Amino acid sequence: MPDTTATGKVWFIGAGPGDPELITVKGARLIASADVIVYAGSLVPREVLANARPGVPVIDSAPLSLPETHALLRDCAKAGGLAARVHTGEPALYGAVREQAALLEAEGIGWEVVPGVSSAFATAAAAKVSFTVPGGPQTLIITRLSGRTPVPEAEALPSLAAHGAAMAVLLSAGEPERLQAELLAGGYPPGTTVVLGHKIGWPGGETVRTRLEYLAQAAREHGFTRQTVFLVLPGQELPAQASQSRLYDPGFTHGWREGNDEDRKNGKGE
């Protein structure tokens, strides 16, 4: 039976892509209140944890196994404390929260999640691009190449690429040639805009804008062999003036403004 005497709690906190200013206010507050902090040291800079209270254990989970990490969180929570488990980026994307949470639940320990800024969105911001474009793609696919962690056959990259949607490909920097080939095999035109974001949020992080046909070449030339996000961005070639949102069009009527939309006035609009 689960131990129901636990009075503390574990918080899984998304640290964002690395920039200490890109952690949420809530995440920073919980880190400042924590009685123990366990963080992914290979991906989360110590600067993100700068507001930890003096004397609080700050433990890098990189060399630890799941049982070892669990023991740290469990012992803190069972003593009535607040344990902060700090993950890179957004915990719901390629995180390991499920297996950690299952162990906590088995012992009656409460847990919550604080979302974080994904490296995909941080890369789009750094490159000043948008995934969705009026008159262009309205869907974003977030995925990865198959590797040591398999990908379901129905989610193979060429199948997803066939939709022609915007795409963010994570955890795939080790095989840029394969990534390029599978995206092309799925039907993206060779001239499709691609943005490579390397270590975004870290000192020295950078973005490189290229075309899909040069994706692998750009990755190799810049030495982007890990911690790189690939944004596939169809529709970027559409002129801004020709692909504006209708929300601010003077002729578009919505719940807060009466426009001069003739179809709406004549009862033909939505």
C-alpha positions as CSV (number, residue, x, y, z in Angstrom):
1,M,0.0,0.0,0.0
2,P,1.2,3.5,-0.7
3,D,2.6,5.5,2.2
4,T,0.1,8.2,2.9
5,T,2.1,9.9,5.6
6,A,4.0,12.0,3.1
7,T,3.2,15.7,3.5
8,G,5.7,17.3,1.1
9,K,5.5,17.6,-2.7
10,V,7.6,17.3,-5.8
11,W,7.5,19.9,-8.5
12,F,8.7,19.1,-12.0
13,I,9.9,22.5,-13.3
14,G,10.6,23.3,-17.0
15,A,13.8,25.4,-17.0
16,G,13.4,26.6,-20.6
17,P,16.2,26.4,-23.2
18,G,19.0,27.7,-20.9
19,D,18.5,31.5,-20.6
20,P,18.0,32.1,-16.9
21,E,15.5,34.8,-17.8
22,L,13.3,32.4,-19.7
23,I,12.2,30.3,-16.8
24,T,8.7,31.1,-15.6
25,V,8.1,33.3,-12.6
26,K,6.4,30.3,-10.9
27,G,9.3,28.0,-11.6
28,A,11.8,30.5,-10.2
29,R,9.7,31.0,-7.1
30,L,9.5,27.3,-6.4
31,I,13.3,26.9,-6.9
32,A,13.8,29.7,-4.4
33,S,11.5,27.9,-1.9
34,A,12.8,24.3,-2.5
35,D,14.4,22.2,0.2
36,V,16.3,20.1,-2.4
37,I,16.9,20.7,-6.1
38,V,17.7,18.0,-8.5
39,Y,18.5,19.2,-12.0
40,A,19.6,17.9,-15.4
41,G,23.1,19.3,-15.3
42,S,24.0,18.4,-18.9
43,L,21.2,20.6,-20.2
44,V,20.3,23.1,-17.5
45,P,22.9,25.8,-16.6
46,R,23.5,26.4,-12.9
47,E,22.6,30.0,-13.4
48,V,19.0,29.0,-13.7
49,L,19.3,27.9,-10.1
50,A,21.0,31.0,-8.8
51,N,18.1,31.9,-6.5
52,A,18.3,28.7,-4.5
53,R,18.4,29.3,-0.8
54,P,21.9,29.0,0.8
55,G,22.7,25.5,2.0
56,V,20.0,23.8,0.0
57,P,21.4,20.7,-1.7
58,V,21.6,21.2,-5.5
59,I,22.3,17.9,-7.2
60,D,23.1,17.1,-10.8
61,S,21.1,14.1,-12.0
62,A,23.3,13.4,-15.0
63,P,25.3,10.6,-13.3
64,L,22.3,9.3,-11.4
65,S,19.9,6.4,-12.2
66,L,16.1,6.7,-11.9
67,P,16.1,4.9,-8.5
68,E,18.8,7.3,-7.2
69,T,17.0,10.4,-8.4
70,H,13.7,9.1,-7.0
71,A,15.3,8.5,-3.6
72,L,16.3,12.2,-3.4
73,L,12.9,13.4,-4.2
74,R,11.1,10.9,-2.0
75,D,13.2,11.6,1.1
76,C,12.6,15.3,0.8
77,A,8.9,15.0,0.3
78,K,8.4,12.4,3.0
79,A,10.2,14.8,5.4
80,G,7.6,17.4,4.5
81,G,9.8,19.4,2.2
82,L,9.5,20.8,-1.3
83,A,11.6,19.0,-3.9
84,A,12.3,20.8,-7.2
85,R,13.1,18.5,-10.1
86,V,14.3,20.8,-12.8
87,H,14.1,19.6,-16.4
88,T,15.4,21.3,-19.6
89,G,12.9,23.0,-21.9
90,E,9.2,21.9,-21.6
91,P,8.8,18.8,-19.4
92,A,5.9,17.4,-21.5
93,L,8.3,17.2,-24.6
94,Y,10.7,14.2,-24.5
95,G,10.9,14.5,-20.7
96,A,11.0,11.7,-18.2
97,V,8.2,12.8,-16.0
98,R,5.9,9.8,-16.4
99,E,8.3,7.2,-14.9
100,Q,9.3,9.5,-12.1
101,A,5.7,10.4,-11.3
102,A,4.7,6.7,-11.2
103,L,7.3,6.0,-8.5
104,L,6.0,9.0,-6.5
105,E,2.4,8.0,-6.8
106,A,3.2,4.5,-5.7
107,E,4.4,6.0,-2.4
108,G,1.6,8.5,-2.0
109,I,3.7,11.5,-2.8
110,G,2.0,14.5,-4.5
111,W,3.5,16.1,-7.6
112,E,2.9,19.0,-10.0
113,V,4.4,20.3,-13.2
114,V,5.4,23.8,-14.1
115,P,5.6,24.3,-17.9
116,G,8.7,25.7,-19.5
117,V,9.7,27.4,-22.8
118,S,10.6,24.8,-25.4
119,S,13.8,25.2,-27.4
120,A,11.6,25.0,-30.5
121,F,9.8,28.3,-29.5
122,A,13.0,29.9,-28.3
123,T,14.6,29.2,-31.6
124,A,11.7,30.7,-33.5
125,A,11.9,33.8,-31.3
126,A,15.7,34.1,-31.8
127,A,15.3,33.7,-35.6
128,K,12.3,36.1,-35.7
129,V,10.1,33.6,-37.6
130,S,6.6,32.3,-37.2
131,F,5.5,28.7,-37.5
132,T,2.0,29.7,-38.8
133,V,1.5,32.1,-41.7
134,P,-1.8,33.5,-42.9
135,G,-2.4,31.9,-46.3
136,G,0.3,29.3,-45.4
137,P,0.7,26.6,-42.8
138,Q,-1.6,26.6,-39.8
139,T,-0.2,23.5,-38.1
140,L,3.0,22.8,-36.2
141,I,4.4,19.3,-35.9
142,I,7.0,18.6,-33.2
143,T,8.9,15.4,-33.7
144,R,12.3,13.7,-33.9
145,L,14.2,11.2,-35.9
146,S,14.0,7.6,-34.8
147,G,17.1,6.3,-33.0
148,R,17.9,4.7,-29.7
149,T,14.4,5.9,-28.8
150,P,12.1,4.4,-31.5
151,V,9.4,6.4,-33.3
152,P,6.1,4.7,-34.2
153,E,6.0,3.7,-37.9
154,A,3.0,5.9,-38.5
155,E,5.0,8.9,-37.2
156,A,8.0,8.3,-39.5
157,L,9.4,11.6,-40.7
158,P,8.4,11.3,-44.4
159,S,4.8,10.6,-43.4
160,L,4.7,13.7,-41.3
161,A,6.4,15.8,-43.9
162,A,3.7,14.9,-46.4
163,H,1.3,17.2,-44.5
164,G,3.4,20.2,-45.6
165,A,3.0,21.7,-42.1
166,A,5.6,23.7,-40.2
167,M,7.8,21.3,-38.2
168,A,10.2,21.5,-35.3
169,V,12.6,18.5,-35.2
170,L,14.4,17.9,-31.9
171,L,17.0,15.4,-30.8
172,S,18.2,14.7,-34.3
173,A,21.4,16.7,-34.7
174,G,23.6,13.7,-35.0
175,E,22.2,12.7,-38.4
176,P,21.7,15.8,-40.5
177,E,22.0,14.0,-43.8
178,R,19.3,11.5,-42.9
179,L,17.1,14.3,-41.5
180,Q,17.4,16.2,-44.8
181,A,16.8,13.1,-46.9
182,E,13.6,12.1,-45.0
183,L,12.2,15.6,-45.1
184,L,12.7,15.8,-48.9
185,A,11.3,12.3,-49.3
186,G,8.1,13.5,-47.5
187,G,7.6,16.1,-50.2
188,Y,8.9,19.4,-48.8
189,P,10.4,21.4,-51.7
190,P,14.2,21.7,-51.7
191,G,13.9,25.5,-51.3
192,T,11.8,25.3,-48.1
193,T,13.2,27.6,-45.4
194,V,14.9,25.8,-42.6
195,V,16.3,27.4,-39.4
196,L,18.9,25.7,-37.3
197,G,19.0,26.8,-33.7
198,H,22.1,25.7,-31.8
199,K,22.3,26.0,-28.0
200,I,19.6,28.7,-28.0
201,G,19.5,30.4,-24.6
202,W,23.1,29.5,-23.8
203,P,26.2,31.8,-24.3
204,G,27.3,31.6,-27.9
205,G,24.0,30.2,-29.0
206,E,23.1,31.0,-32.6
207,T,20.6,30.5,-35.4
208,V,21.4,29.7,-39.1
209,R,18.9,30.2,-41.8
210,T,19.2,28.1,-44.9
211,R,17.2,26.0,-47.4
212,L,16.2,22.4,-46.9
213,E,18.5,21.2,-49.7
214,Y,21.5,22.7,-47.7
215,L,20.4,21.6,-44.2
216,A,23.1,18.9,-43.7
217,Q,25.8,21.1,-45.2
218,A,24.9,24.0,-42.9
219,A,24.8,21.7,-39.8
220,R,28.2,20.2,-40.7
221,E,29.8,23.5,-41.6
222,H,28.8,25.1,-38.3
223,G,29.6,22.0,-36.2
224,F,26.0,21.7,-35.0
225,T,26.2,18.0,-33.9
226,R,24.1,18.2,-30.7
227,Q,21.7,20.6,-28.8
228,T,20.3,21.8,-32.2
229,V,16.7,22.3,-33.2
230,F,15.6,22.2,-36.8
231,L,12.7,24.4,-37.8
232,V,11.1,23.5,-41.2
233,L,9.1,26.6,-42.3
234,P,7.0,26.4,-45.5
235,G,5.3,29.6,-46.3
236,Q,8.1,32.0,-45.3
237,E,8.4,33.1,-48.9
238,L,4.9,34.6,-48.9
239,P,5.1,38.4,-48.8
240,A,4.1,39.9,-45.5
241,Q,1.6,42.3,-47.0
242,A,-0.1,39.5,-48.9
243,S,-0.4,37.2,-45.9
244,Q,-1.6,39.4,-43.1
245,S,-3.9,38.1,-40.4
246,R,-7.6,39.2,-40.8
247,L,-7.8,40.0,-37.1
248,Y,-6.6,43.6,-37.6
249,D,-8.0,44.1,-41.1
250,P,-10.3,47.1,-41.0
251,G,-12.9,45.2,-42.9
252,F,-13.0,42.2,-40.6
253,T,-15.8,42.2,-38.0
254,H,-15.3,40.3,-34.7
255,G,-16.6,40.4,-31.2
256,W,-14.8,43.6,-30.2
257,R,-15.0,45.6,-33.4
258,E,-17.5,46.3,-36.2
259,G,-15.7,46.3,-39.5
260,N,-16.8,47.2,-43.0
261,D,-17.0,43.5,-44.0
262,E,-19.7,43.4,-46.6
263,D,-20.3,39.7,-46.4
264,R,-20.9,40.0,-42.7
265,K,-23.3,42.9,-43.1
266,N,-25.2,40.9,-45.7
267,G,-25.5,37.9,-43.5
268,K,-23.0,35.8,-45.5
269,G,-20.1,35.8,-43.1
270,E,-19.4,33.3,-40.3
